[in-house]
Amino acid sequence: MEPEAATSTPPRPRRPPQLSWVNLSRNLLLAYQSLGVVYGDLSTSPLYVYTSTFLGKLQNHHNEEVIFGAFSLIFWTLTLMPLLKYVFILLSADDNGEGGTFALYSLLCRHAKFSLLPNQQAADEELSAYKYGPSSQVAASSPLKRFLEKHKRLRTALLVVVLLGASMVIGDGVLTPAISVLSSVSGLQVTQEKLTDAELLLLACVILVGLFALQHCGTHRVAFLFAPIVIIWLISIFSIGLYNTIHWNPAIIRALSPYYMIKFFRETGKDGWISLGGILLSITGTEAMFADLGHFTALSIRIAFAFFVYPCLVVQYMGQAAFLSKHPDSIRYSFYDSIPDPVFWPIFVVATLASIVGSQAVITATFSIIKQCHALGCFPRVKVVHTSKHIYGQIYIPEINWILMILTLAITIGFQDTTLIGNAYGLACMMVMFVTTFLMALVIIFVWQKSVVVAAVFLVFFWFIEGVYLSAALMKVPQGGWVPFVLSFIFMIIMYVWHYGTRKKYNYDLHNKVSLKWLLGLGPSLGIVRVPGIGLIYSELATGVPAIFSHFVTNLPAFHKVLVFVCVKSVPVPSVSPEERFLIGRICPRPYRMYRCIVRYGYKDIQRDDGDFENQLIQSIAEFIQMEAVEPQFSSSENSSFDGRMAVISTRTVQSSSSLLVSEQEDFGVSDSIQSSKSLTLRSLGSVYDDENPQIRRRQVRFQLPSNPGMDRAVREELMDLIQAKEAGVAYIMGHSYVKARRSSSCLKKLVIDMGYSFLRKNCRGPSVALNIPHISLIEVGMIYYV
């Protein structure tokens, strides 16, 4: 080895983006777009903050000093939480540009062994997205890290905390549309033609049903309207706030001093502390800044908030407080009463549109979080529809959409009061912030590799602030605050039961793998007739041969000549590039014609059915066979990019290589010289299936060997077998598994597995549907798992 090659260059630290004109203009454009997606919820908070704060324990404290103190609390809350914590600190803790609770958890799983599902491989660590952030070599010797990795209960507790955060975000998806739409239409109570409560409720329900009914169209169709609506809304509330401040009480500017917070608590005492449950509504929607980071850049979100959203909100709250200091009787409809009469109707229309935009952003975030939960093995399989060809990550989940709609309507009709819904909403948002602060403290230690003292200062400072608000919100559990607990409990039970069942099933597969000695003892024919064709055997195992294979070998008289064990798995990164998706290896010696293919996806990736999977797989295996022949060091464990005898096969390399010649076939027929494993009846059924399902018609191609005289004879034979098997037909083989608890299991485990997990498996999408497997080519074999 040459001396230059011996010195490995350490990974360069990420440099802050250069502020060139091109970069700045791009970020300004993204900042403009982020206003419609990220800030709809946060910017509509002035509709209900003062109402929720003063309608309750502070009914007897409607004087100027208390109103000034309430504004002072709102100002400092907005400054410390969204501005300091999120804009300056949390936005730096991105995972390959992604944000949110699961982004922090995936970062932690990569820098320490916190994941509970043991399907990670050394090859996963070679993914380019996996190495994001600082090197983890320094943190390897951390006693805290070793302590957490050693105790499984602590890792389980960490997962439960993450699931709690995710459940509360789903709770937000139910509560945000209810409170936003109800508070925006409540402006009609202020007008001359006053609507009755029943008419107002009906209007709110009609808007909500319309909002959820339009979700299947995808936000991209109306997204271009979102940013202008929010900009008009923010400019409107800024102008009204400025007018009210100058016109009613310019002295309100003194309340920017934290001294007024002390005066507030001195006068109101315990009632003031309980009213913090209303104050915290001023920061609801803050989590969206971090959760929606993947669609934008940290700089664009920082620019939008610091230079536009933050000043507009502060001036609006200031103006509303100035108005209330002179009109304390207008607390119930404080926002709409503070609007000058000439501009009331335009502002009402914009407020309603802004509340819909804010609700839309939270619903989209709910779909994303459920998709991420599923990718990490924490949510049952659901139908995920990609609504935009151009915007990455825009998805729609029909089942979740209708469940959210029913829950939102139930809460709107059940409570009919923004103050009660506000109690629930504030508690849900504060719980999410509490969880995020905890995970961020762990990221500071394990990912950023700062001292425990720095993490402790961060944790204590923000937990103290959030703890004060959370304690006030918890006091309102009887007055509506119980809703997020009930919702999150239901979703957490679903998530944890699914994750527990999945883990137990995986461990059963892991401990009951087929012995390679047994396979080798059967010989290349496996003791049965090997017929032309390819058998794709789907399994969740990333290593070894699943137990279900022994069922086939012992019960079927014949099997395909080429066998490929396919494992589709998620890795703890946001996305895996197509060049790194396929991991190909061999299971037994060459004459067996048995291969393994691991298809890797990130938690934000969407498994699209482009009809080209079979062809990519064949080309990847052909490339692997060629690579194995020309690289003698291939099976060496010293090379870190191979896991045993597996290699990353780049699809880009496959397309440019000359392993196989590919020709498109419009009228695809099986060659007369190659015997097909499919009967004529089955082939005619297949053509009928293709005609009836044109949207999922596979791209039909024919492979040929290039004329290469220098090719090894054994390699040529193997490639010919592969081509002939492909033309003979491809069958997809899956296990139809029934998971049951052992007889010796505890009653709780039997309840969780036999009832909970079984119910979820029966009522979620089947694995063959989720993996886009054509039914006409599917073979399922039943198997009972006693876990």
N, C-alpha and C positions, 0 to 999 in steps of 0.2 A: 504493500500500500504506500502511496506517495505521501510525503510529509504533509502536503496541503490538505489531503483528504482526511487526515487523522484529527485535525482540529475542527470540532463541530461548532458552528456559529450559534450562539444562543438566540432564542426567538426575540426579535426586536419588539420593544414595547410599542403599543399603539400610540401613534402621534395624533394630536388633535388635528381635525381637518383644516387645511389651508384656506384662509379667507380670500380666495381669489374672486374676481367678479363673477365668473361662471358658477362657482360653488355658492356664492352668496345669492345670486339670482335664482338658482335652483332651490335653495333653502327658503327663500322668500315665497316662491311659488308653492312649495310644500306647506309652508306656514299658513298661506291663504287656504289651501285645501283642508288642512287640519282643523280649521275653525268649524267647518261643517260636520266633521266626523267626531272630533275629540271633545269639543267644548259646548255642545248643545245642551247637555245635562247641567253642567256647572253654571252656565250663563243664565239658565232659567230659575235658579235658586231664589233670586229676589222676589219671585211671585209669592213665596210662602214663608220665608224665614222669619220676618217680624211677627206675622200672624201666629206661627207655631210657638214663638218665644213668649209672647205676651198673653195668649189665650190659655190660661191655666193658672199656675201659682202666682203669676205676676199681675193678676187682674187688679190688685189693689195698689200697684206701684206704677201707675201710668203718669209719671212726672218727668220733667226735663232731664234731671240728673240720671235717672235710671235708663232713659232712652239713649242719652249720650254714652252711658256705660255699656249698653248693649252694642252700640255701633263700634265702640273701642274694642270690645271682645271680638266682633266680626272682623275688624281690620287686622288685629294681631293673629287671629286664627288663619285668615287668608295668607298672611305674610309668613307665618311659621310652617304651616302644613304644605299647601301647594307650592309656594315659592321656594322656601328653604329646603324642605325635605324632598319634594318630588323634582322640582326643576333643577336644583343645584346638586343633589346627591343621587337620588334614585335613578334618574335618567342615564347616569353613567354606568349603572349595573345591568347593561343590556346583554342579551345572549345572541350573538351574531345579528344584532340589530333588533331582536325581538324583546318585548317586555311582558310584564304580568307575573302572576304568582308562579305559574308553571315554568316560566323562563328562569326565575331564581332557583326553583327546585332542580331543573335540569342542569344548571350551572353547578349546583352543589353535588349532584350525582356524578358529574364528570370529574370533579376535583377531589371527591372522597367517595368511598363505596357505601352510599346511602340507599341505593336502589334495592328493592326487595325482590324483584324478579331476576333470577340468576341466568339471564340469557345474553349477557354482555360478553363480547369476545375481544381479544387483543387487537384484532383487525379493526374493530370499531374506533379504537383510539387513534387510528391513522387517518380517519376522516378529516378533511381540511377544516370543517366546521367544529370538530371536536377540540381542536387545539386553540380555539379562540380565547383570548385573554392571556394573563401572565402565566408563566411556567409554574407547574405545581410541584417542582422538585424541592423547593425550600420548605413547603408546608408538609412534606412527607413525614417528617419526624415529630409533628405536633402531637403532644399527649392528648389534647382534647379530641383531635381527629381520630386517634387510635381508640380512645374510649367510646366514641359514638359508633365507630365501625364494629367494635367488638360486641356491643349490646344490641341485640335485635329489637328489643322492646323500645329502645330510644329511636331507632330508625322507623319503627312502626308509628311511634308517637309523632315523629316529624311528618310522615305521610298523612296522618290524621289531621295535623295542623294545616297542611297544604289543602287537603280536601275540604276542611272547614272554610278556608278562604275562598275556594272555588264555589262551594255551596252558597256562600253569602253573595258572591257575584251573580249567581243564578237568581237568588232572592232579589237582588237589585233589578234584574231583568223583569221581574214580576211587579215590583213596587214603583219603579220609575215611571212607566207609562201611566199608571193609575194616578199618582200624585201630580205629575206634570200636566196631563190633559185636564184633570178635574180642577186644578187651581187656575189653569188658563181660561177655561170656560166660565169659571166663577165670576169673571168680570161682568157677565151679563146680569148679575144680581145688583150691580151698581147703577145700571141704566134706568131710564124712565119706565120702559116697558119691562118691568122686573119679571123674570121667569120664575116659576115655582121650582122647588127642590127636585120634584119628580121629572119635570121637563129638562132641567139641567143635567140630571143623572142620565136620562135617555140620550141627550146630545153627546155626553162624554162617552157612553157605551158605543154609540154609532161610530164615533171617531176612532175608538179603540179597535172595534171589529174591522173597520176599514184599514187601519194601520197594520194589523196582523194578516189580513187577507191579501195585502199587497206584497208581503214579504217574499213570495215565490218569484216575483219579478226581478228581485235583486236590487240592491241599493244603487247600483251603477246607473240605472235608468233615470233616477231622480237626484243622484248625488251632485250633479253640477248645480242644482238649485240650493243645496244645503248650505254651502259656504256663504253665498249672498244673503240668504235668510238670516243666518247667525250674525253676519256683519251688520246688516240693517238693524237687527235686534239690539246688538251691543252699542251701536252708535245712538240708537233711540234711547236706551236706558241711561247712557252716559249724558245725553243732552237733557233728559228729564231730571236726572240727578243734579246736574250743574244748575239748572233753572231753579229747582226746589231749594238747593243750598243757598243761592244768592237771594232768592225771593222770600224765603220763610225764615231762615235762621243761619246766617253765615258763621255764627259762633260755634257751630258744630265742628269746625276744623280743629278746635282745641281738643276734641275727643280722640284725636290721633295719639294723644299721650296715654301711656299705660296707666297713668295715675287714675284715670276715670274708671278703669276696671276695678281698682281697689275701692273706689267710692261706690261702685255698683254693688259689690259684695257686702260692703259695710252697711248699706241701706237695706238690701234685700235678704241677706243671710242665706238660710237654707233654701228659701224659695228661688233665689237667684242661681244657686247651684243646680237645682232641678231644672231650671229654665235653659241650662246649657244644652239640653237635648234639642232645643229649637235652634240655638246658635250654630250647632255643628252642621245643620242643614245647609249652611252657606258654603261648605266644602264638599258636599255630595257631588259625585261625578269626577272628583280629582283623580281617582284610580284610573280613569280612562286615559289620562295623559301617559301613564306607564303601560297600561294594557294594550293600547293601540299604537305603540311605538313602532311595531313592525311595518306599518303602512307609510311611515314618515321617517324623519331623522330626529335625533335628540335636539340638534340645533334649531330645526324648524319649529318644534314644539316649544322650545325655550323662548324663541323670538315671539311666537304668537301669544304666549301667556304673559311674559314679562312686559312687552311693549304695547299690548292691545287689550287682552282679556282682563288682566289684573287691574289696570287703571280704570277701565269701564265699570267693573264690578264695585271697586272701592267708591267711586264717585256716585254710583247709583245707591249703594247702601247709605252713604253720607246724606244724599238728598232726601231719601225716604225717611231717615231719622230726623232731619231738619223739619220736614213736613209734619211728622208725628209729634214733635216737641210742641207744636202749635195746635195740633188737632189730635189729641190723645184718644178721642172717641172713634177715630177711623181705623183702629187697630185691625178689625176683622177683615177689611178689604183694603189694607194699607197701600198696596201697590197701585191698584186701580184708582183709589181715591186721590192718590198723589199726582195722577196724570191730568194736565190741563185739559179742559173740555174740548177745545178745537181739535186736538190730536187723539182723542180717546179711541175712536173706531179704528183708525190705521194701526195704532199700537196694539189694540185687542187682536186684530187679525194677525199681525206679526208675532205676538205672544203665543197664539194658538199654533202657528206654523213652527215657531222655535221649539215649543214643547214637543211637537211631533218629531222634529229633527233630533232632539235630545233623547227621546224614547227610542228612536230608530237606532241610534249609535249604541245604546245599552243592549238592545235586542241582538244586534250583530255581534257584540262582544260576548253575549251569552252563548250564541252558536259556536263561536271560536273556542270558548273555554270548555264546552262539552266535547268538541272535536279533540282538543288537547288531552282531556281526561281519558277519552277512549284510546288515544295513541299510547298513553302511559299505562294502559290496562286497568283503568279505574271507572269505566262506564260501558254499559252494554252497547252492542253494535247498533247503530242507527243509520238511516239513509242520509248521506251528505251530498247535497247538490251544489255544484260549483256554478254560481250565477253569472260570472263574468269571465270572458276569455282573456281579457286584458289586465284586470286588476287582480293581483295575487291575493288569495286569502278571503275573497268575498264568497261566503257560503250560506246555505239555507238548509235547515234540518226540519222537515215537515212535522214529524211527531212532536218535537220539542216546541215548535211554533204554536201548535194548537193547544198543547198543555199550558204554555205561558199565557195564551189568550184566555183560556178558561179560568186560570188562577187570578189573572189581572181583573177580569170582569167580576169574579167572586169577591175580591177585595174592594173594588170600587162600589159594588152594590151593597156589600156587607157593612162597610164603614161609612160611606157617603160623606166623609169629613176629612179634609186635608190634614188637620191637626193629628188625628189618630193614625192616618197613613204615614204622616211625617215622623211620628214616634217610631214606627216600625222601620221606615226607610233610613233614618239617622243611625239606628242601632246596627243595621246591616252594613252600612258604609263604614262605620267606625270599627266593626269587627274585621273587615277586610284590611283596613289600615293597620290595625294591631298585628295581624298575621304578617303583613308585608314588612313591617318594622322588624319583627323577629327574624324573618328569613334574610332580610338585608344585613342584620348584624352578623349572621352566619356567613354571608357572602364576603363581608369585610374581613373576616378571619381566614376563611378557607380559599377564597378566590383572589381577593386583593392582597392577601397575606399580610395584613396589618396586625398590630398587636391586639391582644384581647382587651386591653385597656381602652383603645380607640373604639372598638365595637361596643364595649360596656357603656362608654360615655354616650354614644349614639343611641343605644337601646334605652338607657335610663332617661335621657333627656326627652325623647319622643314618646316613650311609654308613659312618662309622667303626665304629659299634656293629653295624650290619647286616653290614659287611664281616668283622668278627671272627667272628660267628656263621656267616656264609656260608662262610668259609674252613674252619671246623671241620666244617660239613656236607659240604663238597666232599671232605674226607678220607675220608668214608664212602661215596663213589661205588661202590667195589667191593662194599661190604656193603649193597646195595639202593638206594644213592643214584643209581644209573644209571637207575632206572625213570622219574622225572619228565623226565629228559633225553630218553629214547627217546620217551615219550608226547608231550612238547611239540614235539620235532623232527618227529614225524609230523603233528601238528595244524598246526604252523607251515608245513610244506611244502604241505599242503592249502590253507591260508589264502593263502599268498603266491602259489601257482600260480594259484588262482582270481582273486585280485586282479590279477595280472599279465595274465592272459588277458582279463579284463573290461576292463582299461585299454586294452589293444592293440585290442580289438574296438571300443571307444568311439572311440578315435583314428582308426581306419579309417573309421568312419561320419562322423566330423567332417571328415576330409580328402576324402571322396568325396560330399559333399552335392550334391543336385541344384541346378543353377544356376537362380536365380529368373528370369534373362533367358530361359532355355530354356522355362520354364513360361509366362511372359508371351507368348512368341512363339507358343505353341500356341493361345492364345486361351482364352476362358472354357469352351469345350467340351473343352479339352485334346487336341483332335484325335481324340476318340473319342465314342461315344454315351454320354450321361449319363442313366442310368435312375433312377427314383424310389427313394429309400432313403438311409440314412446309412451311410457306411463309416468305421468307427473304425480308423485305422491306428496300431498300437502301435509305438513306437520308443523307444530310450534317449536319443535326441537331444533336448536342451532347446531348441535353436535350429536353424533351417534344415529342409530337407526331406531325409529319409534316401534313400540310394542305392536302396533296395529299391523306392521308389515309381516310379522310372524303369522297373523291370522290369514293373510292373503296366501302366503307360501304353503301353509298347512291345509287350507280349505279350497283353494282354486287349483284346477288341473293344469292351467297354462298362465303365462304372464308375458308382459312385453319384453322385447329384446333389449331395449334401452330403458333404464330406470333413472329418473331424476327425483331426488328428495328435495322438495321446495319448501323453504321456510320464509314467510313474509313477516318481518319483525320491525318494531319501532326502536329507534335509538335516541338517546337523550340529547338531540340537537334539533334546532328548528326545521332544517331541511337538509336533505342529502342530494347532492348534484347527480344528474343522470350518469355522469362519468364514473361515479363511485358507488352506484346502486347495487350492481351485481357482484357477488362474491361466489366464485366457482371453485369446486374441489372434486376430488375423486374419493369414493368410499372404499372400494375393494380394488384388487389388482385389475389391470387393463382388460383381461378377457371377460370380466363380469359385466362390463358396460354399465356401471352404476356410478352416478354423479350426485353431487349436492349443489344446490343453488340457494343462496341466501339473498333475498331481496330486501333492501333496507330503506326505510322511510323515516323522515323526521316527524316531530309532533305537529308541524304545520303543513306537511305535505299532504296532497290529496291524491289518492290512488285512482287515476283516471283510466278508463277502459278505452285505450286507443286501438285495440285489436291487433297490436303488434308484439305482444308479450312472447308468444311462441317463437316467432322469428328471431327476436332479440336473444332469447334463451339459447336457441340452436347455434346462432352465430357466436355467442359468448362461450359455449361449450367447445365449439370448434377452435376458437382462439386459445382456449385453455389447453386443449390437446396439443396444439402447435407449440405453445409456450413451454409446456412440460417437456417436450422433445428437445428443444434447443437450449434450455437453461438447466444444466445439471445441478446447480445450487438451489433449485426451486424448492425442494422439500426441506432445505436447511431451516432450522428454527431460529438461526441467527438473524435472518432477514425479518425485520419487524412488521413488514407489510403483509406477511402471510400468516394465517392462523392454521398451524398444522400443515396440511397440504392444500390450502385454499389460497386463491389469488383474486385480487380486485381486477375485474375485466372491464375496462372502459368502453362504453358503447361507441364513443367517438373513434377509439382505436379499432374497434370491430368493423365499423363502417368503412374505414380507410384501409383496412388490411386486406390481404388477398387469400385468406384461409378458405373462403367459399365464394363462388360467384353467385350472385343473386339475380334472378330474372322475374319480373312481375308477370302474373298469369291472370288474365281476365276470365277465361273459361277454364277453370282449374279442374283437371281430371287426374285420377290416379293412373300412373303409367302401367301399361299392360305387363311389363316385365317385372313389376314389383307386386308381390302378393299383399293384399290389404288385410289387416286384422279385423276390419269392419265388414259385416255382411252387406249384401246389396240393399236389403231392407233398411238397415241402419243408415247407409249412405243416402238413400232417397229421403229418409226422415230428416237427415242433416241438411239436405238442400231445401226442404220445405221450411225447416226452422230458420235458415238463413234468409229465405224469401219473406217470411213473416216478421223477421226482426232485422230490417235493413240497417237500423241505427247501430247495431253491434256486430255487423258483418266483419269477419276477420280479414285482414290484408293477406291475400293468398299469393305466395311466392314459391318459386322452385329454386332449390340450391343445387349447385354443380361444383365438382372439384376442378380447380385450375390445372392446366397441364404443367406440372412441375416435376421433371425427371429426377431432381435431387431429393425428393421427399422420401422419408423413411417408409418402408413397406408396411410396418405395423401401424404407423400413423395414418397412412393412406387407407388401410383396411378399416381402421376405427372411424375415420371420417366418412367413408362410404357407408358403413353400418348406420351412422348417425343420419345421413341424408336419406337412405332407404327407409329407415324407421320413421322419419318425419313425413315422407310421402305416403307411408302405409297408414298413418293416422295418429293423432294424439288423444290420449284418454286422461282425464283428471280424476284422481283417486283420493277420496277423503274419508276420514273416520266419522261416523255418525255416533258421537259419544253421549253416554248417559252417566252423569256424575252422581254418585251416592256416597253418603258417609258410612264408614265402617260400623259394624254392629257394636263394637266396643267404644264408639265415640260418645262424648257427653251429649246431653239433651240439647244444649245450646248449639253445638256443632251440627247435630242432625237437623235442627230447625233452620240454621243458616244454609246448609248445603242442600238438604232434601226438599225444603220448601222455598227459601229465598232465592238461592242460586238457580235452582231448577226452573222456578217461575220466570226469572229474568231471561234464561236461555231460551225458553219456549216462546217468549213474547218479543224477543229482539230479532233482528235480521239474521238469517242463516249465514254461516261462514262462506258458503259457496257464492251467495249473492253479494256479500261484502267484497269478495275477491274477484268479482266479475267473471266467474267461471261459467261457460256455456252449459246449460242443463243437458243438452243432447249428448255431451261427451263426458258427463259426470257419473262416476261410480262411487256409491257410498256403502260402507261396511259398518255395521253396528258394533259397539264395544262399550262395556260398562267399566267405569273407573270407580274403584272403592278407595276413597281418600281418607 
